[in-house]
């Protein structure tokens, strides 16, 4: 068995074993304080990490991970919502045309969506939906399954799509498939202002994270940092008050000094 085949099997088994533990939720006043605070800190870190844009241009952020089940989509959806809480106009785009899950968070069907728009079957207005609980947040689902998703994402239509969204929104958050499974994220990371890698505490392999960084660096993508999802602080090592223990998410820089 080849090393690549072994790696594929490891990823597939990990996804199978963790499906039963998947939790999908949106930030609200019912979410624990530490989770809300972690996302607030995450948003603030991104805000100061991204170069300031010219007037009238929105910021594009690509979210990816090394493997499935790292919680990437949950982080992407709630990051978009956190930006919306601060009165920014935000659009969340599901660019995982193969297995997009953003529609589930809003209790909608995946199609029609991005793939249908890129193939010229429907207008941008018809695939853009507004989140009823916060009008600052819009979202676009993945759409109908396409035979060659990568070609759609690297097409001129996709480039124009991103530029159109830049003009309409302050932030464009794009959720992409795991990078070690398919290379779709590369097609978008090179067009974004920054890319964030989502990992899962005690689940993600350092070797996989390293490979993901190498792929993005080779493509000359601007890697903003790494999110450690599902992180639990060891009580014996924590000096914080109880309400600050058990952060669900934390942000770590991947600048040259910290790699």
C-alpha positions as CSV (number, residue, x, y, z in Angstrom):
1,X,0.0,0.0,0.0
2,X,1.4,3.4,-1.0
3,X,2.0,6.2,1.6
4,X,-0.6,8.3,-0.2
5,X,-3.2,5.5,0.1
6,X,-2.4,5.1,3.8
7,X,-2.9,8.8,4.3
8,X,-6.2,8.7,2.4
9,X,-7.4,5.8,4.6
10,X,-6.4,7.7,7.8
11,X,-8.4,10.7,6.8
12,X,-11.4,8.7,5.8
13,X,-11.4,6.7,9.1
14,X,-11.0,9.8,11.1
15,X,-14.0,11.4,9.4
16,X,-16.1,8.3,10.0
17,X,-15.2,8.0,13.6
18,X,-16.0,11.7,14.4
19,X,-19.2,12.1,12.5
20,X,-21.2,11.2,15.6
21,X,-19.6,14.1,17.6
22,X,-20.3,16.8,15.0
23,X,-22.0,19.9,16.5
24,X,-23.5,22.6,14.4
25,X,-24.5,25.9,16.0
26,X,-24.7,29.6,15.5
27,X,-23.5,32.2,17.9
28,X,-26.3,33.7,20.0
29,X,-26.9,34.9,23.6
30,X,-27.5,31.2,24.4
31,X,-23.9,30.2,23.6
32,X,-21.4,29.9,26.4
33,X,-19.5,33.1,27.3
34,X,-16.1,31.6,26.6
35,X,-17.0,30.5,23.1
36,X,-18.4,33.9,22.3
37,X,-15.3,35.6,23.7
38,X,-13.0,33.3,21.8
39,X,-14.7,34.2,18.5
40,X,-14.5,37.9,19.4
41,X,-10.8,37.6,20.0
42,X,-10.4,35.7,16.8
43,X,-12.2,38.4,14.8
44,X,-10.0,41.1,16.4
45,X,-6.8,39.2,15.6
46,X,-7.9,38.9,11.9
47,X,-8.8,42.6,11.7
48,X,-5.3,43.7,12.7
49,X,-3.6,41.0,10.6
50,X,-5.1,41.9,7.3
51,X,-3.6,44.8,5.3
52,X,-6.0,47.8,5.1
53,X,-7.9,47.9,1.8
54,X,-8.7,50.9,-0.3
55,X,-12.0,52.7,0.2
56,X,-14.9,50.7,-1.1
57,X,-13.1,47.3,-1.3
58,X,-14.1,44.5,0.9
59,X,-11.8,41.9,2.5
60,X,-11.8,38.3,1.3
61,X,-10.8,35.6,3.8
62,X,-10.5,31.9,2.8
63,X,-11.1,29.2,5.5
64,X,-9.5,25.8,5.0
65,X,-8.2,22.8,7.0
66,X,-5.9,19.9,6.5
67,X,-8.5,17.1,7.0
68,X,-12.3,16.7,7.4
69,X,-13.9,17.0,10.8
70,X,-11.7,19.8,12.1
71,X,-14.7,22.1,12.6
72,X,-13.8,24.4,9.7
73,X,-17.3,25.2,8.5
74,X,-18.5,25.9,12.0
75,X,-15.6,28.3,12.5
76,X,-16.3,30.0,9.1
77,X,-20.0,30.4,9.7
78,X,-19.6,31.9,13.2
79,X,-16.7,34.1,12.2
80,X,-18.9,35.6,9.5
81,X,-21.6,36.1,12.1
82,X,-19.2,37.7,14.6
83,X,-18.2,40.3,11.9
84,X,-22.0,40.9,11.3
85,X,-22.5,41.6,15.0
86,X,-20.1,44.5,14.6
87,X,-22.3,46.1,11.9
88,X,-20.1,45.0,9.0
89,X,-21.8,43.8,5.9
90,X,-20.7,40.2,5.5
91,X,-21.3,37.5,2.9
92,X,-20.5,33.8,3.6
93,X,-19.8,31.7,0.6
94,X,-19.8,27.9,0.5
95,X,-17.1,26.9,-2.0
96,X,-17.1,23.3,-1.1
97,X,-19.1,22.3,-4.1
98,X,-18.5,18.6,-3.5
99,X,-19.8,18.4,0.1
100,X,-20.8,21.9,1.3
101,X,-22.5,22.1,4.7
102,X,-23.3,25.8,5.2
103,X,-26.9,25.3,4.1
104,X,-27.5,23.1,7.2
105,X,-26.7,25.9,9.6
106,X,-29.5,28.0,8.0
107,X,-31.9,25.1,7.4
108,X,-31.9,25.5,3.6
109,X,-31.2,23.3,0.7
110,X,-27.8,23.5,-0.9
111,X,-29.1,24.1,-4.4
112,X,-29.3,26.3,-6.2
113,X,-26.1,28.1,-5.1
114,X,-22.6,28.9,-6.1
115,X,-22.1,26.2,-8.7
116,X,-25.3,27.1,-10.4
117,X,-24.4,30.8,-10.6
118,X,-20.9,30.0,-12.0
119,X,-22.3,27.8,-14.7
120,X,-24.7,30.6,-15.7
121,X,-27.9,29.0,-14.7
122,X,-29.0,31.6,-12.1
123,X,-28.4,35.2,-11.1
124,X,-26.3,36.3,-8.1
125,X,-29.3,37.9,-6.5
126,X,-31.2,34.6,-6.6
127,X,-28.4,32.6,-4.9
128,X,-27.8,35.2,-2.2
129,X,-29.8,34.8,1.0
130,X,-30.2,37.0,4.1
131,X,-29.9,35.6,7.6
132,X,-33.2,36.5,9.2
133,X,-31.7,36.9,12.7
134,X,-29.1,39.4,11.5
135,X,-29.5,41.4,8.3
136,X,-25.8,42.2,8.1
137,X,-25.1,38.6,7.2
138,X,-25.8,37.1,3.8
139,X,-24.8,33.6,2.6
140,X,-24.5,31.7,-0.6
141,X,-24.8,27.9,-0.5
142,X,-22.6,25.5,-2.5
143,X,-25.2,24.7,-5.2
144,X,-25.7,21.7,-7.4
145,X,-22.8,19.1,-7.5
146,X,-20.5,19.8,-10.4
147,X,-18.2,17.2,-12.1
148,X,-15.1,19.5,-12.0
149,X,-15.3,21.9,-9.0
150,X,-11.7,23.0,-9.2
151,X,-12.2,24.3,-12.8
152,X,-15.2,26.3,-11.7
153,X,-13.3,27.8,-8.8
154,X,-10.3,28.9,-10.9
155,X,-12.5,30.2,-13.7
156,X,-12.8,33.8,-14.8
157,X,-16.4,33.7,-13.6
158,X,-15.3,33.0,-10.1
159,X,-12.7,35.8,-10.2
160,X,-15.5,38.2,-11.3
161,X,-17.8,36.8,-8.7
162,X,-15.2,37.6,-5.9
163,X,-14.7,41.1,-7.3
164,X,-18.4,41.8,-7.4
165,X,-18.7,40.7,-3.7
166,X,-15.8,42.9,-2.7
167,X,-17.8,45.9,-4.0
168,X,-21.0,44.9,-2.1
169,X,-19.6,43.7,1.3
170,X,-17.1,44.6,3.9
171,X,-16.1,41.0,4.4
172,X,-16.3,37.9,2.2
173,X,-15.8,34.7,4.1
174,X,-15.2,31.7,1.8
175,X,-15.4,28.1,3.2
176,X,-13.4,25.6,1.2
177,X,-12.8,21.8,1.3
178,X,-9.9,20.3,3.4
179,X,-6.7,21.0,1.5
180,X,-5.1,17.5,1.9
181,X,-8.2,15.9,0.4
182,X,-8.7,18.2,-2.7
183,X,-6.8,21.3,-3.9
184,X,-9.9,23.5,-4.4
185,X,-8.7,25.9,-1.7
186,X,-5.6,26.8,-3.6
187,X,-7.7,28.2,-6.5
188,X,-9.2,30.7,-4.1
189,X,-6.4,31.4,-1.6
190,X,-4.4,33.1,-4.2
191,X,-7.3,35.6,-4.8
192,X,-8.0,36.3,-1.1
193,X,-6.5,38.8,1.2
194,X,-5.7,36.0,3.7
195,X,-6.2,32.4,4.5
196,X,-6.9,30.8,7.8
197,X,-6.2,27.1,8.6
198,X,-8.5,25.4,11.1
199,X,-7.2,22.5,13.2
200,X,-8.7,20.4,15.9
201,X,-7.2,20.0,19.3
202,X,-5.8,16.5,19.9
203,X,-7.0,15.4,16.5
204,X,-5.0,17.3,13.9
205,X,-1.6,15.9,13.1
206,X,1.4,18.3,13.0
207,X,2.6,16.7,9.9
208,X,-0.7,17.4,8.1
209,X,-0.7,21.0,9.3
210,X,2.8,21.3,8.0
211,X,1.8,19.9,4.6
212,X,-1.1,22.3,4.4
213,X,1.2,25.3,5.2
214,X,3.6,24.1,2.5
215,X,0.9,23.9,-0.2
216,X,-0.4,27.4,0.6
217,X,3.1,28.9,0.9
218,X,4.1,27.4,-2.5
219,X,1.0,28.9,-4.0
220,X,2.0,32.3,-2.5
221,X,-1.1,32.5,-0.4
222,X,-1.2,34.9,2.5
223,X,-1.6,32.6,5.6
224,X,-3.0,34.7,8.4
225,X,-2.8,32.1,11.1
226,X,-4.1,28.8,12.6
227,X,-7.3,28.3,14.6
228,X,-7.1,25.6,17.2
229,X,-10.7,24.3,17.5
230,X,-12.2,22.4,20.4
231,X,-9.4,23.4,22.7
232,X,-9.8,22.7,26.4
233,X,-7.5,24.4,28.9
234,X,-5.9,22.1,31.5
235,X,-7.4,23.2,34.9
236,X,-4.1,22.5,36.7
237,X,-2.2,24.8,34.3
238,X,-4.8,27.6,34.1
239,X,-4.5,30.7,36.2
240,X,-7.7,32.3,34.8
241,X,-11.0,32.6,36.5
242,X,-13.5,29.9,35.9
243,X,-15.5,31.7,33.2
244,X,-12.3,32.0,31.1
245,X,-11.5,28.3,31.2
246,X,-12.4,25.9,28.3
247,X,-12.0,28.2,25.3
248,X,-13.5,26.5,22.3
249,X,-11.3,28.3,19.9
250,X,-7.9,30.1,20.1
251,X,-5.9,31.9,17.5
252,X,-2.2,31.4,16.9
253,X,0.1,33.5,14.6
254,X,2.0,31.8,11.9
255,X,4.4,34.6,11.2
256,X,8.0,33.7,10.4
257,X,9.0,34.0,14.0
258,X,6.4,31.5,15.2
259,X,6.4,28.8,12.6
